[in-house]
Amino acid sequence: MGEHDTVQVRLRAALRAHDPWTALYILNKDRPSGLAEAVEELYRSDTDRGAFRPHLAWFLRGLGGTGDEVLLRLFAEPAFAADDRQDLLKAAVARRLRLPAELLRAYAEGEQFPASGGSDARADGPPAPELVDAMGLSGDLSFAPRLAALLGLPAARGRAALALGRLGAREWTAPIAGRLSEVTGLEHTAFTVALELMGDPTAVPYLLRWLTESGEERVHDVHHALVRLTGRDPLLPERVSGAAYAAAVRAAWADGRTERAPVVVRDVAVESDAWARFSVDGGAGRIRIAFDPPSPGSSWPRWDRSLTFDGKPLYRVGSFCDTCELGLTLLDWPDREATRIAARMRGRLARLDRIDTALLAEWSPVLGELETGHYRALLLDLPLERVSAPARSWWYRRAAARAKDDGDDFAYDGDRPEDYWPGVSHFQLTAPVPGGRVPCTYGAVLPSQPPEALDPAAVARHAAAISAGERPAAVVLGWIDDRYVEARHEERWLVGAVLDGHHRLAAYAAAGVPARVLLLARVGEVGGADGGLEGLAEVAAAYSCRRD
């Protein structure tokens, strides 16, 4: 039996398994060569397509570039039935593929027009949602009038607004902004995100006017859009919510000022040698956690977030859903400018044993590169180890512990340590921090430059200094993340990204000596569980730097 036949046998066995979704998931993790071609062959078979069509289209979404090529070829086949092409279009949209405009027009103008959720023909009414998404992804502005005609239809208007935003069809900025008063909930979020995607400053007067009239539940969307479109990010009071939050936002924009003001690091208060607070007003936001562009087809216009350096995503942080699992994924390395920013903090890091106001004042230009918000600075001695094996990481070990507690019924049979791995070797706490309300806090410190790029000689120099009793400090931007995973497991993480000190942390880990770390943690973010103060206090109690 040849390699092609073996792949076909394995694919058919997975499709006929008692649980084909899990079987396909496992097969995709192994991913033998020729898998995408085997899927295409089965899809072109009338018998196999009829039996496995939804599974095959879904499976192609997970195969990367080779799967994308197959999706494009199959969607271009006019002989397939409406249901087949609808499944393929949904898969292509989920992959954010740019389909040829002529294919989309032919799909839309065909005699049988597939409606969402089934194969019934529908000549009137809105297009199928996946077609609206595909038009927005096409890059073809000729679709804009048709999409704009959907802005008044409740069944399609949020999706149509996002599609126009993805097209950058700015002639429809005013119609979208002018309809903000007509939409609520996720539709309102979709309209404001669409304006952000447009990047059109002509939306700003509409947003300022609507901010004074809107209910408090819509204020966050409008504030977020104003920040994105103007670049002005005013500081709001710490840990406010509800009516108080809405009032603070309205007050911040009440004078109509939209130009950026100089960054101010203020409200500096040193509470101990190892704990201080400060606020960044009008932060440059060059280092920040930002929402990703919305996923086509998703019902949540704001969902996934990424840690970004100068607008370039470094790690995907995932959603803010507090019952979802936290998992970070490496996306790309920042440009060298990020390293140059951090290097401006090195003056006092060689022998840092206390936080004081002079230190924070000296670093104000660098702190101003952060996003607007309220911060805590903690000077810690963290017992860190470098972990390169996925099975050793807390990302996997906490998931395995949960699965053991829940029993096999709650575990994916195909889960592997690699499935939880952030994609890069990193540092982690040698043991979780004991907690109170939440049983423990896991800890991970991830790099902002490739670990393989570290200079062994520099690591050796720091190791020699550590052996001699010196304690050079690394600077980490971090936060506390609280979750109630699947509404069954309370879980807390201390997560950080290294701003400066990769070589120092490597030397500490190799020596088995607790690493001196200056942690800069933003607190009080809207949507956070408790702003992270409880978790930071527990970490500080366990690991605060104590002067001899």
C-alpha positions, -999 to 999 in steps of 0.1 A, spaced: 0 0 0 14 34 -11 17 65 11 -13 81 -6 -34 50 1 -23 49 37 -33 86 42 -67 78 26 -72 49 49 -64 69 80 -87 98 69 -116 74 62 -111 57 95 -112 91 113 -144 101 95 -161 68 105 -149 68 141 -175 69 169 -164 105 175 -151 118 141 -144 153 154 -119 141 179 -105 116 155 -99 143 129 -84 166 156 -59 138 164 -51 132 127 -45 169 122 -20 170 150 -1 142 133 -7 156 99 9 131 74 20 145 41 -6 146 14 -35 150 38 -50 181 21 -50 162 -13 -66 132 3 -94 155 17 -99 170 -18 -102 136 -34 -129 125 -9 -147 158 -14 -149 153 -51 -164 118 -46 -202 121 -46 -205 93 -21 -179 105 4 -190 141 1 -226 133 9 -216 113 40 -188 136 53 -193 170 38 -194 191 70 -165 172 85 -143 176 54 -150 213 51 -143 219 88 -111 198 86 -97 218 57 -98 249 79 -72 234 102 -47 224 75 -31 258 69 -19 269 35 -24 235 18 -60 234 30 -65 269 18 -55 260 -17 -79 231 -17 -107 253 -4 -102 278 -32 -101 251 -59 -133 234 -45 -152 266 -42 -145 275 -78 -162 243 -89 -196 253 -103 -208 217 -103 -211 214 -66 -246 217 -50 -256 248 -30 -250 230 4 -215 220 -7 -205 255 -17 -220 270 14 -199 248 36 -168 257 16 -176 294 18 -180 292 55 -146 275 58 -130 300 35 -144 329 56 -132 313 88 -97 312 72 -100 349 62 -94 340 26 -98 366 -1 -120 349 -27 -121 362 -63 -149 388 -67 -162 371 -98 -167 338 -79 -186 357 -51 -208 375 -77 -216 342 -94 -224 326 -60 -247 355 -51 -265 357 -84 -270 320 -89 -305 307 -93 -303 289 -59 -292 313 -32 -283 295 0 -297 310 32 -279 307 65 -286 275 83 -299 254 54 -302 249 17 -336 265 11 -335 289 -19 -341 325 -10 -344 351 -37 -354 379 -14 -341 389 21 -305 394 31 -276 374 17 -263 345 37 -240 357 66 -210 339 52 -215 357 18 -216 391 36 -183 382 54 -167 371 22 -176 403 4 -159 422 32 -128 401 29 -127 404 -9 -110 438 -10 -134 447 -39 -151 480 -32 -178 472 -58 -195 452 -31 -199 483 -9 -233 495 -21 -248 461 -17 -234 459 18 -246 494 27 -281 485 16 -281 459 45 -274 485 73 -311 490 78 -319 452 81 -317 439 117 -308 404 105 -277 416 87 -267 451 97 -240 444 123 -223 419 99 -227 443 70 -211 472 90 -181 451 98 -178 440 61 -178 477 51 -151 484 77 -129 456 64 -133 470 29 -123 504 42 -153 519 23 -151 553 39 -180 568 20 -202 547 44 -186 560 76 -213 586 82 -242 562 75 -228 537 100 -220 564 126 -254 579 121 -272 547 129 -255 541 163 -287 551 181 -306 524 163 -285 495 176 -278 479 209 -257 451 225 -234 433 201 -248 451 171 -237 484 187 -202 469 193 -201 458 157 -209 493 144 -182 509 166 -157 483 156 -166 489 120 -157 526 124 -124 516 140 -116 494 110 -124 523 87 -99 544 105 -118 574 93 -116 605 115 -148 619 101 -166 595 125 -153 614 156 -179 642 157 -207 616 155 -191 595 183 -187 626 206 -223 636 200 -235 600 206 -214 597 238 -235 624 254 -268 607 245 -261 570 248 -270 547 277 -242 537 300 -240 502 285 -228 516 252 -202 540 266 -173 516 266 -177 509 228 -178 546 220 -148 554 243 -128 526 227 -135 538 192 -126 574 201 -93 563 215 -85 543 184 -96 570 159 -80 600 177 -50 585 194 -60 604 226 -63 581 255 -74 600 287 -68 585 321 -100 573 339 -104 567 376 -91 533 388 -116 504 391 -148 523 383 -177 505 367 -214 511 357 -227 546 360 -195 559 376 -175 546 346 -199 561 321 -197 595 339 -159 594 339 -158 587 302 -182 615 294 -162 639 315 -130 629 298 -144 639 264 -167 667 274 -146 695 261 -145 679 227 -107 678 227 -93 651 204 -57 660 200 -31 640 219 -16 657 250 19 651 262 23 619 282 22 624 320 34 598 346 16 609 377 2 599 411 35 583 420 34 568 455 61 546 470 45 524 497 75 503 505 110 494 491 93 468 470 59 483 461 49 515 444 20 528 423 19 552 394 -5 562 366 2 569 329 -21 596 314 -22 598 277 2 569 273 18 563 239 6 527 240 35 514 221 35 484 245 -1 473 252 -27 446 251 -51 454 223 -82 437 207 -75 418 175 -95 426 144 -128 407 147 -129 372 133 -152 370 103 -182 348 112 -179 353 149 -208 368 168 -184 387 191 -169 418 174 -144 422 203 -130 389 215 -93 379 211 -65 402 223 -28 404 217 2 418 235 16 443 209 48 462 205 45 493 183 13 478 169 29 445 160 14 415 178 39 396 199 16 371 218 -21 363 213 -36 366 248 -70 352 239 -104 364 250 -114 382 282 -141 356 288 -136 346 325 -148 310 320 -124 304 291 -89 290 295 -60 314 294 -34 305 268 -7 326 252 6 320 217 37 335 201 28 354 169 59 373 159 89 391 174 88 428 178 111 451 158 144 462 173 129 495 185 112 476 213 147 465 226 160 501 223 130 514 244 137 489 271 175 495 271 168 531 283 160 516 317 193 499 324 211 526 343 201 514 378 192 478 370 227 465 378 222 468 415 185 475 421 175 467 457 146 492 462 120 513 445 120 550 450 104 581 435 137 591 418 138 558 400 103 561 386 109 598 377 141 587 358 121 561 339 91 583 332 100 586 294 99 548 291 69 544 314 51 568 291 54 543 262 29 521 280 -8 524 275 -28 547 296 -38 532 330 -30 526 366 1 505 375 18 488 403 56 484 404 68 454 424 104 445 431 105 407 434 129 379 438 112 352 417 124 316 417 123 309 380 133 280 358 137 280 321 113 255 305 117 242 269 97 209 271 59 214 268 52 186 293 71 206 320 53 238 315 25 250 338 4 257 307 1 219 303 5 207 338 -25 228 351 -47 215 323 -37 179 330 -45 184 367 -79 198 358 -86 168 335 -76 144 363 -100 162 387 -128 161 362 -123 125 350 -118 112 315 -152 124 304 -140 160 304 -106 154 287 -98 154 250 -83 120 242 -60 137 217 -47 165 239 -9 167 240 15 190 259 22 208 226 -14 218 223 -10 241 254 26 253 246 29 291 239 53 283 211 86 293 227 108 284 256 103 307 285 107 312 323 82 300 348 78 299 386 93 267 400 61 262 420 27 280 421 22 307 446 -1 296 474 -33 317 475 -64 324 495 -96 328 475 -80 312 445 -60 281 455 -28 292 437 -12 314 412 7 300 382 35 321 368 51 325 334 75 351 320 78 350 283 105 365 261 102 394 237 131 383 216 142 349 203 158 329 231 183 314 206 195 349 199 209 353 234 247 359 236 263 331 257 291 354 267 266 380 281 248 353 301 282 341 315 290 377 326 257 380 344 262 345 360 296 355 373 281 387 388 253 367 404 278 342 419 297 372 434 265 383 452 252 409 428 215 410 419 210 427 385 173 432 377 152 424 347 121 445 339 89 426 331 55 440 320 29 418 336 -6 413 348 -28 391 370 -53 370 351 -82 354 370 -104 327 354 -132 303 364 -125 278 338 -156 261 325 -173 274 357 -156 246 376 -119 256 382 -107 288 398 -74 296 382 -50 326 385 -20 335 365 8 359 369 18 365 333 47 387 321 67 397 290 103 406 294 110 443 285 147 441 294 169 415 310 167 383 289 204 375 296 200 382 333 170 359 336 188 331 318 218 335 341 195 334 372 177 303 360 210 285 352 224 294 387 192 283 405 191 317 422 158 337 425 157 363 398 155 400 407 125 413 387 109 447 385 73 439 376 52 466 361 16 455 363 -15 474 350 -46 471 372 -82 481 371 -88 474 335 -125 475 325 -138 439 322 -111 425 346 -122 403 375 -108 425 403 -80 444 387 -55 419 399 -47 436 432 -55 406 452 -32 384 431 -4 410 431 -6 412 469 -2 375 473 28 374 449 44 403 468 39 386 501 57 355 488 85 371 468 90 408 476 127 418 476 139 422 511 170 443 517 196 427 539 
